[in-house]
Amino acid sequence: MPVQVVQKRCRGPICVSAHPEGCRRLVEQHIAQVRARGTARTTLRSVLIVGCSAGYGLAARLVAAWRYRARTVGVMLERPPEGRRTATAGYYNTVALHEFAHRDGLEVLTYNLDAFSDAARAAAIEALAGAPAQVFIYSLAAPRRLHPRTGHVHQSVLKPIGAPFTERTVELDTGRIVPVTLEPATADEIADTVAVMGGEDWKFWVEALLDAGVLAPGAQTIALSYIGPRLTWPIYRDGTIGRAKAHLEQTARELNRIMAERIGGSARVSVHRAVVTQASAAIPVVPLYLSLLLRVSREKGIHEGPLEQMLRLFDDWLIERHEELLDAEGRIRLDDLELRADVQEEIERRWPQVTTENLAEMADFGEFMQLFHQVFGFDVAGVDYSQPVETERLLEQ
């Protein structure tokens, strides 16, 4: 097997290498965090997660497996290793998850397929035959979609709608705070972004699973989403991605009715707090906002990462069903601590004052960058990055 020293090679929000041992160590640490909560009194038999290899999708899978002892079926699209080229971090994350699941006697099955494809749905249906899913988590953040019906390739964009948007952001390469201007999206770009990030594919999944009889009576499906503060709305909630999220929410209302009628189940959008992921790091303005959020939330003792958010989703909604978590639109709101008035007021106070020179004093850009590098398995405590590692790690079902 190829053994090599894997170096961190990042340019802006793109990292073209991943460290297998760093990814493995992080997954192991996250499993330990979940196990520290103890095994839940209520167990789940079967959970399906589409978009299971990183971020919130991976966290949901860890919670389902190690806290609720569920058999988990996952769908991802990750590049395996090839020669001296490393796999993607999501691939290494999943290899590690399988390793530890086998160690702990948990059943896991992962399909490395385009989640937008009918082939992925067919594979998941086959895996769920005889063990219908009680929970179906839809957690996709994709840049493009090959439409399974039309064959058209849709490309999503991060753009404002109606007018240019100018604000400040922080360059990941240099740590400099610089202005950024984004031109408004065209009508075609808006439609393409909705096609990729909206609710149509989620609906295709739910309909296929229902027709195949592999959603258990009373099953719940949750699509993960984000709204964020008004500070980021021009590029997010009021932009192309926000238009897609509005379509997702509209789809949730339709699916909620269908699920209730057919199996006594439900469909909801769950809104979560901002966390550092490859996708969020690529959104202009968001890295600076997240750096401030990290500092302010830690100062107030209310910081949460993907694991804490997924523990709340499972414990407080999927199992206990705390109805007070629903907002007027019927969305599950787990972004309450991020959007707390005192948190946002402090971020808004610091926003116009922060400069390149005082960034380290007013925000946690250093932690943001560490978390960003950890997405790819780097900057993980206890890993000696000067030592060669095996990069060709196989995904064993």
C-alpha positions as CSV (number, residue, x, y, z in Angstrom):
1,M,0.0,0.0,0.0
2,P,1.2,3.6,-0.7
3,V,3.0,5.0,2.3
4,Q,3.8,8.7,2.2
5,V,4.1,11.9,4.2
6,V,0.8,13.8,3.5
7,Q,1.3,17.5,3.4
8,K,-1.5,20.1,3.8
9,R,-2.1,21.7,0.5
10,C,-4.8,24.3,0.7
11,R,-5.7,27.4,-1.4
12,G,-8.4,29.5,0.0
13,P,-11.4,27.4,0.8
14,I,-10.1,24.5,-1.3
15,C,-7.9,21.8,0.2
16,V,-6.7,19.2,-2.3
17,S,-5.2,16.7,0.2
18,A,-6.6,14.9,3.2
19,H,-4.7,13.2,6.0
20,P,-6.1,9.7,6.7
21,E,-4.8,9.4,10.3
22,G,-6.0,12.9,11.1
23,C,-9.5,12.0,9.9
24,R,-9.4,8.8,11.8
25,R,-8.3,10.4,15.0
26,L,-11.1,13.1,14.8
27,V,-13.8,10.4,14.2
28,E,-12.5,8.5,17.2
29,Q,-12.6,11.6,19.3
30,H,-16.1,12.4,18.2
31,I,-17.3,8.9,18.9
32,A,-15.8,9.3,22.5
33,Q,-17.8,12.5,22.9
34,V,-21.0,10.7,21.9
35,R,-20.3,7.8,24.1
36,A,-19.7,10.1,27.0
37,R,-23.4,11.0,26.8
38,G,-24.3,7.4,27.4
39,T,-26.5,5.1,25.4
40,A,-30.1,6.4,25.1
41,R,-32.9,4.6,26.8
42,T,-34.8,4.6,23.5
43,T,-33.0,2.8,20.7
44,L,-33.5,3.2,17.0
45,R,-33.5,0.2,14.7
46,S,-32.6,1.8,11.3
47,V,-31.5,5.3,10.2
48,L,-30.8,6.5,6.6
49,I,-28.5,9.5,6.1
50,V,-28.0,11.0,2.6
51,G,-24.8,13.1,2.8
52,C,-23.2,11.1,5.6
53,S,-19.5,11.7,5.2
54,A,-18.7,15.1,6.8
55,G,-20.1,17.9,8.8
56,Y,-23.7,17.6,10.1
57,G,-24.4,14.4,8.1
58,L,-21.4,12.6,9.7
59,A,-22.4,13.9,13.2
60,A,-25.9,12.6,12.7
61,R,-24.6,9.2,11.8
62,L,-22.3,9.1,14.9
63,V,-25.2,10.0,17.2
64,A,-27.6,7.5,15.6
65,A,-25.0,4.7,15.8
66,W,-23.2,5.3,19.1
67,R,-26.0,6.9,21.2
68,Y,-29.1,5.1,19.7
69,R,-27.4,1.9,18.6
70,A,-29.1,2.2,15.2
71,R,-28.2,0.3,12.1
72,T,-27.1,3.2,9.8
73,V,-27.3,3.3,6.0
74,G,-25.3,6.1,4.4
75,V,-25.0,7.6,1.0
76,M,-22.0,9.8,0.0
77,L,-20.0,10.8,-3.1
78,E,-16.3,10.8,-2.1
79,R,-13.1,10.2,-4.1
80,P,-11.2,7.1,-3.0
81,P,-7.4,7.1,-2.9
82,E,-5.6,6.6,-6.2
83,G,-1.9,6.0,-6.3
84,R,-0.1,8.8,-4.4
85,R,-3.3,10.9,-4.6
86,T,-5.1,10.9,-1.3
87,A,-8.8,10.2,-0.9
88,T,-11.1,13.0,0.1
89,A,-11.6,13.6,3.8
90,G,-15.1,12.3,3.7
91,Y,-13.9,9.0,2.3
92,Y,-11.3,8.7,5.1
93,N,-14.0,9.7,7.7
94,T,-16.2,6.9,6.5
95,V,-13.4,4.3,6.5
96,A,-12.7,5.2,10.1
97,L,-16.4,5.1,11.0
98,H,-16.7,1.6,9.6
99,E,-13.6,0.5,11.5
100,F,-14.9,1.7,14.8
101,A,-18.5,0.5,14.2
102,H,-17.1,-3.0,13.5
103,R,-15.1,-2.8,16.7
104,D,-18.2,-1.8,18.7
105,G,-20.6,-4.3,17.1
106,L,-22.6,-1.7,15.2
107,E,-24.0,-2.3,11.7
108,V,-23.1,0.2,9.1
109,L,-23.6,0.2,5.3
110,T,-22.3,3.0,3.0
111,Y,-22.9,3.5,-0.7
112,N,-20.4,5.8,-2.5
113,L,-22.8,7.0,-5.2
114,D,-24.2,10.2,-6.6
115,A,-27.0,10.9,-4.1
116,F,-29.0,12.7,-6.8
117,S,-29.1,9.5,-8.9
118,D,-31.8,6.8,-9.1
119,A,-29.0,4.3,-8.6
120,A,-28.3,5.7,-5.1
121,R,-32.0,5.4,-4.2
122,A,-32.2,1.9,-5.5
123,A,-29.2,0.9,-3.4
124,A,-30.6,2.4,-0.3
125,I,-34.0,0.8,-0.8
126,E,-32.3,-2.6,-1.1
127,A,-30.3,-2.0,2.0
128,L,-33.4,-1.0,4.0
129,A,-35.5,-4.0,2.9
130,G,-36.4,-5.9,6.0
131,A,-35.3,-3.0,8.2
132,P,-37.3,0.1,7.2
133,A,-35.8,3.4,8.3
134,Q,-37.4,5.1,11.3
135,V,-35.4,8.3,10.6
136,F,-34.2,9.7,7.2
137,I,-31.8,12.6,7.4
138,Y,-31.3,14.6,4.2
139,S,-28.0,16.5,4.5
140,L,-26.7,17.4,1.0
141,A,-24.5,20.5,0.2
142,A,-23.5,19.9,-3.4
143,P,-22.1,22.3,-6.0
144,R,-23.8,20.5,-8.9
145,R,-26.6,18.1,-9.8
146,L,-27.0,15.8,-12.7
147,H,-30.8,15.6,-13.0
148,P,-31.9,12.0,-13.1
149,R,-35.0,12.8,-15.2
150,T,-33.7,15.3,-17.7
151,G,-30.0,14.6,-17.8
152,H,-29.3,18.3,-17.4
153,V,-26.4,19.4,-15.2
154,H,-27.3,22.2,-12.8
155,Q,-24.6,24.2,-11.2
156,S,-25.3,26.1,-7.9
157,V,-23.9,29.6,-7.3
158,L,-23.5,31.8,-4.2
159,K,-24.8,35.2,-5.4
160,P,-27.1,37.9,-4.3
161,I,-30.4,38.6,-6.1
162,G,-31.4,41.9,-7.6
163,A,-28.4,44.0,-6.9
164,P,-24.6,43.7,-6.3
165,F,-23.5,43.1,-2.7
166,T,-20.4,44.6,-1.2
167,E,-19.2,43.6,2.3
168,R,-16.0,42.6,4.1
169,T,-14.6,39.1,4.4
170,V,-11.3,37.6,5.6
171,E,-8.9,35.9,3.2
172,L,-8.2,32.4,4.4
173,D,-4.7,32.4,2.9
174,T,-3.5,35.7,4.4
175,G,-5.8,36.5,7.3
176,R,-6.4,40.0,5.8
177,I,-9.8,41.6,6.0
178,V,-10.7,42.8,2.5
179,P,-13.8,44.1,0.7
180,V,-15.7,41.7,-1.6
181,T,-18.3,42.5,-4.2
182,L,-20.6,39.9,-5.7
183,E,-22.7,40.6,-8.8
184,P,-26.3,39.5,-8.8
185,A,-27.4,36.2,-10.1
186,T,-29.2,35.7,-13.4
187,A,-32.6,34.1,-13.6
188,D,-30.9,30.9,-14.9
189,E,-28.4,30.8,-12.1
190,I,-31.2,31.2,-9.5
191,A,-33.2,28.3,-11.1
192,D,-30.1,26.1,-11.3
193,T,-29.3,26.8,-7.6
194,V,-32.8,25.8,-6.6
195,A,-32.5,22.7,-8.7
196,V,-29.4,21.7,-6.8
197,M,-30.1,22.8,-3.3
198,G,-33.9,23.0,-3.2
199,G,-36.4,20.3,-2.2
200,E,-36.9,18.4,-5.5
201,D,-34.3,15.7,-4.8
202,W,-35.5,15.3,-1.2
203,K,-39.0,14.7,-2.6
204,F,-37.7,12.1,-5.1
205,W,-36.0,10.3,-2.2
206,V,-39.1,10.3,0.0
207,E,-41.4,9.2,-2.7
208,A,-39.1,6.4,-3.7
209,L,-38.7,5.2,-0.2
210,L,-42.5,5.3,0.5
211,D,-43.3,3.5,-2.7
212,A,-40.8,0.7,-1.8
213,G,-42.2,0.4,1.7
214,V,-38.9,1.0,3.4
215,L,-40.0,3.9,5.7
216,A,-41.3,2.5,9.0
217,P,-44.7,3.5,10.3
218,G,-44.4,6.9,11.9
219,A,-41.0,7.5,10.3
220,Q,-39.6,11.0,10.4
221,T,-37.6,12.7,7.6
222,I,-35.5,15.8,8.4
223,A,-33.8,18.1,5.8
224,L,-31.0,20.1,7.4
225,S,-30.8,23.8,6.7
226,Y,-29.5,27.2,7.8
227,I,-30.9,30.7,8.0
228,G,-28.3,32.8,9.8
229,P,-28.3,36.4,11.0
230,R,-29.4,39.5,9.0
231,L,-25.7,40.3,8.6
232,T,-25.3,37.5,6.1
233,W,-28.8,37.6,4.5
234,P,-27.8,39.5,1.3
235,I,-25.5,36.6,0.3
236,Y,-27.4,33.8,2.0
237,R,-31.0,34.0,3.0
238,D,-31.9,36.7,0.4
239,G,-29.6,35.3,-2.2
240,T,-29.6,32.2,-4.5
241,I,-29.0,29.8,-1.6
242,G,-31.9,31.3,0.3
243,R,-34.2,30.9,-2.7
244,A,-33.3,27.2,-2.7
245,K,-33.9,27.0,1.1
246,A,-37.3,28.5,0.6
247,H,-38.1,25.8,-1.9
248,L,-36.8,23.2,0.6
249,E,-39.2,24.6,3.2
250,Q,-42.1,24.5,0.7
251,T,-41.3,20.9,-0.1
252,A,-41.2,20.1,3.6
253,R,-44.9,21.2,4.0
254,E,-45.9,19.0,1.0
255,L,-43.9,16.0,2.3
256,N,-45.2,16.4,5.8
257,R,-48.8,16.0,4.5
258,I,-47.8,13.0,2.3
259,M,-45.9,11.3,5.1
260,A,-48.7,11.7,7.6
261,E,-51.3,10.3,5.1
262,R,-49.3,7.3,4.0
263,I,-47.5,6.1,7.2
264,G,-48.4,8.5,10.0
265,G,-45.0,10.1,9.7
266,S,-43.7,13.6,9.3
267,A,-41.3,15.8,7.3
268,R,-39.5,18.8,8.7
269,V,-36.7,21.3,7.9
270,S,-34.3,21.6,10.8
271,V,-32.4,24.9,11.0
272,H,-29.0,24.7,12.6
273,R,-26.2,27.0,13.7
274,A,-23.3,28.0,11.5
275,V,-20.3,25.7,11.8
276,V,-17.0,25.5,10.0
277,T,-17.2,23.2,6.9
278,Q,-15.7,23.2,3.5
279,A,-19.0,24.6,2.1
280,S,-19.3,27.4,4.7
281,A,-15.7,28.5,4.3
282,A,-16.4,29.1,0.6
283,I,-19.2,31.6,1.2
284,P,-17.9,35.2,1.2
285,V,-18.4,37.1,4.5
286,V,-19.1,33.9,6.4
287,P,-15.5,33.2,7.5
288,L,-15.3,36.6,9.2
289,Y,-18.8,36.1,10.7
290,L,-17.9,32.6,12.0
291,S,-14.6,33.9,13.5
292,L,-16.6,36.4,15.5
293,L,-19.3,33.9,16.4
294,L,-16.7,31.5,17.7
295,R,-15.2,34.1,20.0
296,V,-18.5,35.5,21.2
297,S,-20.2,32.1,21.8
298,R,-17.2,30.8,23.7
299,E,-17.1,34.0,25.9
300,K,-20.8,33.3,26.7
301,G,-20.3,29.6,27.3
302,I,-22.8,28.6,24.6
303,H,-20.5,27.2,21.8
304,E,-21.9,24.2,19.9
305,G,-20.4,22.1,17.1
306,P,-22.1,19.6,14.8
307,L,-22.1,16.9,17.4
308,E,-23.9,19.0,20.0
309,Q,-26.4,20.1,17.4
310,M,-27.2,16.5,16.3
311,L,-27.5,15.3,19.9
312,R,-30.1,18.0,20.4
313,L,-31.9,17.1,17.2
314,F,-32.1,13.4,18.1
315,D,-32.7,13.8,21.9
316,D,-35.0,16.8,21.9
317,W,-37.0,16.3,18.6
318,L,-36.7,12.9,17.0
319,I,-37.2,11.1,20.4
320,E,-38.8,13.5,22.9
321,R,-40.6,15.8,20.4
322,H,-40.3,19.1,22.1
323,E,-42.9,21.1,20.2
324,E,-41.5,24.4,21.5
325,L,-38.6,23.9,19.1
326,L,-40.9,24.6,16.2
327,D,-41.2,28.1,14.8
328,A,-44.3,29.7,13.2
329,E,-43.3,28.2,9.8
330,G,-43.1,24.7,11.3
331,R,-39.3,24.5,11.1
332,I,-37.3,22.9,13.9
333,R,-35.0,25.7,15.3
334,L,-31.7,24.6,16.8
335,D,-30.0,27.9,15.9
336,D,-31.5,29.6,18.9
337,L,-28.1,30.1,20.7
338,E,-26.4,31.6,17.6
339,L,-29.3,34.0,17.0
340,R,-29.8,34.9,20.7
341,A,-30.1,38.7,20.9
342,D,-27.1,39.3,23.1
343,V,-24.9,37.2,20.8
344,Q,-25.9,39.0,17.6
345,E,-25.8,42.4,19.3
346,E,-22.2,41.8,20.3
347,I,-21.2,40.5,16.8
348,E,-22.9,43.6,15.3
349,R,-21.0,45.8,17.7
350,R,-17.6,44.3,16.8
351,W,-18.3,43.9,13.0
352,P,-17.4,47.5,12.0
353,Q,-14.5,47.7,14.4
354,V,-12.6,44.5,13.4
355,T,-9.6,45.1,11.2
356,T,-6.7,42.9,10.0
357,E,-4.6,44.3,12.8
358,N,-7.0,43.5,15.7
359,L,-8.6,40.4,14.2
360,A,-6.9,38.1,16.7
361,E,-8.1,40.2,19.6
362,M,-11.8,40.6,18.6
363,A,-12.4,37.3,16.8
364,D,-11.2,33.7,16.8
365,F,-9.8,33.5,13.2
366,G,-7.1,31.1,14.5
367,E,-9.7,28.7,15.8
368,F,-11.7,29.1,12.5
369,M,-8.6,28.1,10.5
370,Q,-7.8,25.1,12.8
371,L,-11.4,23.9,12.5
372,F,-11.2,24.4,8.7
373,H,-7.9,22.4,8.4
374,Q,-9.4,19.7,10.7
375,V,-12.2,19.2,8.1
376,F,-9.4,17.7,6.0
377,G,-7.6,15.8,8.8
378,F,-4.9,18.4,9.6
379,D,-4.1,20.3,12.8
380,V,-5.4,17.4,14.9
381,A,-3.7,17.0,18.3
382,G,-1.7,13.8,18.7
383,V,-1.0,13.3,15.0
384,D,2.6,13.5,13.9
385,Y,2.4,14.9,10.4
386,S,6.1,14.4,9.7
387,Q,5.6,10.6,9.6
388,P,4.5,8.7,6.5
389,V,1.0,7.1,6.6
390,E,-0.8,4.6,4.5
391,T,-3.1,6.5,2.2
392,E,-4.8,3.6,0.4
393,R,-7.4,2.7,3.0
394,L,-10.3,0.6,1.9
395,L,-13.9,1.1,2.8
396,E,-14.9,-2.3,4.3
397,Q,-18.6,-2.9,4.5
